[in-house]
Each structure stands twice: as structure tokens, then as C-alpha cells.
Amino acid sequence: MSKIEEIDPRVTAYLYDIGYHRWSRVHAMVNRIWTMTSNIAESLNAVTKYARELPIVELLEYMRTLVERWTKEKLLKAKSTFTYLGYKFNKELDDNRTLSHKLRVRASTDYIHTVIDGVRRYIVCLENKKCSCGQFQLDELPYPHALAVLRQRDESFEEYFSPYYTRENLLRTYEIPVNLLLDERKWNVSQHITEEVVNPPKGGKKKPGRPQKERYKIYDEINSKKYKVSCGNCRGEGHNKRSCKNAPKMK
């Protein structure tokens, strides 16, 4: 919020007014788990960079076949996965399991445990599937703290993650085909549509310069990927070959 305040205080006030539950994942009224709803939009925006210049019918057909291909690829990937969880979630679970080996566990009751991570302590409740770090209940996937407890109890992890992560559910997600489209000659188009004439929009002056094709990047994204100038002479950063002061002088 302090970073947003530096950019524009009006945005900070707006976010406070509408409530944390509308924009903060941890305060959301429903569990979003690992679902980022903007991902598909950004993926389509990237691959349709040049297709957007096509006529509307060709553009829509391009996007339909694109989603059709993506769905097929996801289905094949799910079918080739032989673990209980999907590939992405199983890898995350393996990484968390590796991290859990450095943690110490102290039991309080059958379900409540203290997990010691260096100088920090966390409370894990297996009965409610919660951890004081917030990550266990937020992602509905056992994180290192919960996995450390499960390892000490010699208990399986199957009942402690969201069923949406399973291979079975992934197969059901992508088994629904994208609707196929007949050849244009076989389309059954109403007469009033075929007789309608669509004219180009009136007015509107074309803006100077190249049209915007890339999406506008957020503040943190711009600052995290700043291009660093490097010198061709000394390989140092922050200057180029022309302004280099470390180049050998000619006699």
C-alpha cells in the first residue's frame, strides 16, 4: 500500500473504500487457491499480437482453433501424468517436502503441533487444515510446516489438499471439447443478417505513431526487469563502450 501511495494516493483511498475482500487474495470471501483469472487473458494477448489485425471472423476462428489446441495439449499432459496430483502441484509438493526436512516438530495434541523453523515458530492444526503462516489454508496444499507434521505422524498427505489439484479433476476439466465449426458454405445464416451492411466506424482520427500492441505493465513488473547497460570494453555495468573510462589509451 505504501508503494501505491507513492504513485497515486487516490488509488490507495479507493482500495480502502471497496474493502480488502475485493482485491486481496488473503481476505477474499472465496478461496481462490492457485487460480489467477488474468493468466488466460495475458496468454491470449501475447499470442494474438499479429492476429488482431485480421478481419473479425478470421480473428475469432484463429482464437477458437488456438483454444482448441491448448485444450488438447493440456489433456494430453494430464493423461501422461501418473502421480495422484497434477504435474504442477506434485512438483510443488515435492519441493515443500524437501524444505520440511529442516524443520522440528513438537506435538501438543493429536492434531495441534508447533513447528520450529530456525528462530520462528508456527502452529499447525491438521484437524482444521490451518497453519499460523496462512499458506496451508490459503492454497489448500500442504506446505513445509504441515508436511513436517505429517512426516512425524507417518501420515499420508492425500486428505489435506484441494481435490481440484488431482489428476482426475484435471482430466475432467480438459475432456470437454471446444465446439467445432463447419465449413462456411454450410453455415445456416438468417436472411436479415446476410442483408445487413456493416460500415466502418465514423470519425475518429488515427493517433500518430505505432499502435499499442503490448499490454501495459504494472509498476513492480517494470522495476523488476530494468535493462542494465553493459560496456563492450570492460564488461562493466552502468555505462557503454563510448563512455567507458577503463578502455586502454592509445599511445
C-alpha positions as CSV (number, residue, x, y, z in Angstrom):
1,M,0.0,0.0,0.0
2,S,2.9,2.4,0.7
3,K,4.1,1.8,-2.9
4,I,0.7,2.6,-4.3
5,E,0.5,5.7,-2.1
6,E,3.7,6.9,-3.7
7,I,2.3,6.5,-7.2
8,D,-1.2,7.9,-6.6
9,P,-2.9,8.4,-3.2
10,R,-6.4,8.3,-4.9
11,V,-5.9,4.6,-5.7
12,T,-5.0,3.9,-2.0
13,A,-8.2,5.6,-0.9
14,Y,-10.2,3.7,-3.5
15,L,-8.8,0.3,-2.4
16,Y,-9.6,1.0,1.2
17,D,-13.1,2.1,0.4
18,I,-14.1,-1.0,-1.6
19,G,-12.7,-3.4,1.0
20,Y,-9.8,-5.8,1.2
21,H,-12.0,-8.8,0.2
22,R,-12.4,-7.4,-3.3
23,W,-8.8,-7.2,-4.2
24,S,-6.6,-9.0,-1.6
25,R,-6.3,-12.7,-2.1
26,V,-5.9,-13.4,1.6
27,H,-9.1,-11.5,2.5
28,A,-11.2,-13.0,-0.3
29,M,-14.6,-14.4,0.6
30,V,-14.0,-17.4,-1.5
31,N,-10.8,-19.5,-1.7
32,R,-9.0,-18.7,-5.0
33,I,-6.3,-21.3,-4.3
34,W,-3.8,-21.1,-7.3
35,T,-6.2,-19.7,-9.8
36,M,-5.2,-16.4,-11.4
37,T,-8.1,-15.3,-13.6
38,S,-5.9,-12.9,-15.7
39,N,-3.5,-15.6,-16.8
40,I,-5.6,-16.8,-19.8
41,A,-6.2,-13.2,-20.9
42,E,-2.5,-12.4,-20.8
43,S,-1.7,-15.6,-22.7
44,L,-4.2,-14.8,-25.4
45,N,-2.9,-11.2,-25.6
46,A,0.6,-12.4,-26.2
47,V,-0.2,-14.9,-29.0
48,T,-2.8,-12.8,-30.8
49,K,-0.4,-9.8,-31.2
50,Y,-0.5,-10.0,-35.0
51,A,-3.8,-11.9,-35.4
52,R,-5.6,-8.9,-34.0
53,E,-5.1,-7.2,-37.4
54,L,-7.2,-9.8,-39.1
55,P,-10.9,-9.3,-40.0
56,I,-13.2,-10.1,-37.2
57,V,-14.4,-13.6,-38.5
58,E,-10.8,-14.7,-39.2
59,L,-9.7,-13.4,-35.8
60,L,-12.4,-15.3,-33.9
61,E,-11.6,-18.5,-35.9
62,Y,-7.9,-18.1,-35.0
63,M,-8.7,-17.8,-31.3
64,R,-11.1,-20.7,-31.5
65,T,-8.5,-23.1,-33.0
66,L,-5.9,-21.7,-30.6
67,V,-8.0,-22.6,-27.5
68,E,-8.9,-25.9,-29.1
69,R,-5.1,-26.7,-29.5
70,W,-4.4,-25.6,-25.9
71,T,-7.2,-27.8,-24.5
72,K,-5.8,-30.8,-26.4
73,E,-2.3,-30.2,-25.2
74,K,-3.5,-29.8,-21.5
75,L,-5.5,-33.0,-21.8
76,L,-2.5,-35.0,-23.2
77,K,-0.3,-33.6,-20.4
78,A,-2.8,-34.7,-17.8
79,K,-3.1,-38.1,-19.3
80,S,0.7,-38.5,-19.3
81,T,0.8,-37.7,-15.6
82,F,0.8,-40.8,-13.4
83,T,1.0,-39.2,-10.0
84,Y,-2.0,-38.6,-7.7
85,L,-1.7,-34.8,-8.2
86,G,-1.3,-32.9,-11.4
87,Y,2.3,-32.3,-12.6
88,K,2.5,-28.7,-11.4
89,F,1.0,-29.4,-8.0
90,N,3.0,-32.6,-7.5
91,K,6.2,-30.7,-8.2
92,E,5.3,-28.0,-5.6
93,L,4.5,-30.8,-3.1
94,D,8.0,-32.4,-3.7
95,D,9.7,-29.0,-3.2
96,N,7.8,-28.4,0.0
97,R,8.6,-31.9,1.2
98,T,12.4,-31.2,0.7
99,L,12.0,-28.0,2.7
100,S,10.2,-29.7,5.5
101,H,13.2,-31.9,6.5
102,K,15.0,-29.0,8.1
103,L,12.0,-28.3,10.5
104,R,11.5,-29.5,14.0
105,V,8.1,-30.6,15.3
106,R,6.7,-30.6,18.8
107,A,3.3,-32.2,19.4
108,S,0.7,-30.5,21.7
109,T,-2.3,-32.7,20.9
110,D,-3.1,-35.3,18.3
111,Y,-3.9,-32.6,15.7
112,I,-2.1,-29.4,17.0
113,H,1.6,-29.1,16.6
114,T,4.4,-26.5,17.0
115,V,6.7,-26.3,14.0
116,I,10.1,-24.7,14.7
117,D,11.8,-23.1,11.7
118,G,15.1,-21.6,12.9
119,V,14.1,-18.9,15.4
120,R,10.4,-18.8,14.3
121,R,7.5,-21.0,15.5
122,Y,4.3,-21.9,13.7
123,I,1.2,-23.6,14.9
124,V,-0.3,-26.3,12.6
125,C,-3.8,-27.7,13.2
126,L,-4.4,-30.7,11.0
127,E,-8.0,-31.1,12.0
128,N,-8.9,-27.6,10.6
129,K,-6.2,-27.8,7.9
130,K,-4.7,-24.5,9.1
131,C,-1.2,-23.0,9.8
132,S,-0.4,-19.8,11.5
133,C,1.7,-18.8,8.5
134,G,-1.6,-18.7,6.5
135,Q,-0.3,-20.6,3.5
136,F,-1.8,-24.0,4.3
137,Q,-5.4,-22.8,4.3
138,L,-4.8,-20.2,1.5
139,D,-3.5,-22.6,-1.1
140,E,-5.1,-25.8,0.3
141,L,-1.9,-27.6,-0.4
142,P,0.4,-28.9,2.4
143,Y,3.3,-26.5,2.8
144,P,6.6,-27.4,4.6
145,H,5.1,-26.8,8.1
146,A,2.2,-29.2,7.5
147,L,4.4,-31.8,5.7
148,A,6.8,-31.8,8.6
149,V,3.9,-32.7,11.0
150,L,2.6,-35.3,8.6
151,R,6.1,-36.9,8.3
152,Q,6.4,-37.1,12.1
153,R,2.9,-38.7,12.3
154,D,3.8,-41.0,9.4
155,E,0.5,-39.9,7.8
156,S,-0.3,-39.5,4.1
157,F,-1.0,-36.1,2.6
158,E,-3.9,-37.1,0.3
159,E,-6.7,-35.7,2.5
160,Y,-5.0,-32.4,3.1
161,F,-5.2,-30.7,-0.3
162,S,-7.9,-29.4,-2.6
163,P,-9.5,-32.1,-4.8
164,Y,-9.1,-29.6,-7.8
165,Y,-5.3,-30.5,-7.8
166,T,-5.8,-34.1,-8.5
167,R,-5.1,-35.7,-11.9
168,E,-8.7,-37.0,-12.0
169,N,-10.1,-33.5,-11.8
170,L,-7.6,-32.1,-14.4
171,L,-8.8,-34.8,-16.8
172,R,-12.4,-33.8,-16.3
173,T,-11.5,-30.2,-16.8
174,Y,-10.0,-30.7,-20.3
175,E,-12.1,-33.6,-21.6
176,I,-14.8,-31.0,-22.7
177,P,-14.0,-30.3,-26.3
178,V,-14.0,-26.8,-27.8
179,N,-17.1,-26.6,-30.2
180,L,-16.0,-27.4,-33.8
181,L,-17.1,-25.3,-36.7
182,L,-18.4,-26.4,-40.0
183,D,-17.2,-25.0,-43.3
184,E,-18.5,-21.5,-44.0
185,R,-20.5,-22.8,-47.0
186,K,-22.6,-24.9,-44.7
187,W,-23.5,-22.2,-42.2
188,N,-27.2,-21.6,-41.6
189,V,-27.3,-17.8,-41.5
190,S,-30.5,-15.9,-41.2
191,Q,-31.5,-13.7,-44.1
192,H,-31.7,-10.5,-42.1
193,I,-28.1,-11.0,-41.1
194,T,-26.8,-11.6,-44.6
195,E,-28.6,-8.5,-45.9
196,E,-27.2,-6.3,-43.1
197,V,-24.4,-4.0,-44.3
198,V,-21.7,-3.2,-41.7
199,N,-19.9,0.0,-42.4
200,P,-16.6,1.1,-40.8
201,P,-16.9,3.4,-37.8
202,K,-17.4,7.1,-38.4
203,G,-14.9,9.7,-37.4
204,G,-12.0,9.0,-35.1
205,K,-8.6,10.3,-36.1
206,K,-5.8,7.9,-36.2
207,K,-3.2,8.5,-33.5
208,P,0.3,9.3,-34.5
209,G,3.0,6.6,-34.1
210,R,2.7,2.9,-33.9
211,P,-0.4,1.4,-32.4
212,Q,-0.2,-0.1,-28.9
213,K,0.2,-3.9,-29.1
214,E,1.9,-4.8,-25.8
215,R,-0.1,-4.7,-22.6
216,Y,0.6,-2.0,-20.1
217,K,2.9,-3.5,-17.4
218,I,2.4,-2.9,-13.7
219,Y,4.7,-0.8,-11.6
220,D,6.5,-3.7,-9.9
221,E,6.9,-5.6,-13.2
222,I,8.7,-2.6,-14.9
223,N,11.1,-2.1,-12.0
224,S,11.9,-5.8,-11.6
225,K,13.1,-6.1,-15.2
226,K,15.1,-3.0,-15.8
227,Y,17.6,-3.3,-18.6
228,K,21.2,-2.9,-17.4
229,V,23.6,-1.3,-19.8
230,S,26.9,-3.1,-20.0
231,C,30.2,-2.0,-21.6
232,G,31.8,-3.8,-24.5
233,N,35.3,-2.8,-23.4
234,C,35.5,-3.6,-19.7
235,R,32.3,-5.6,-19.3
236,G,31.2,-3.3,-16.5
237,E,27.6,-2.2,-15.9
238,G,26.1,1.3,-15.9
239,H,27.9,2.7,-19.0
240,N,28.5,1.8,-22.6
241,K,31.6,1.4,-24.8
242,R,31.6,5.1,-25.9
243,S,31.5,6.5,-22.3
244,C,33.9,3.9,-20.9
245,K,36.8,5.3,-18.8
246,N,38.5,2.0,-18.4
247,A,39.4,1.5,-22.0
248,P,43.2,1.2,-22.8
249,K,44.6,4.5,-24.1
250,M,46.2,4.6,-27.5
251,K,49.9,5.8,-27.5
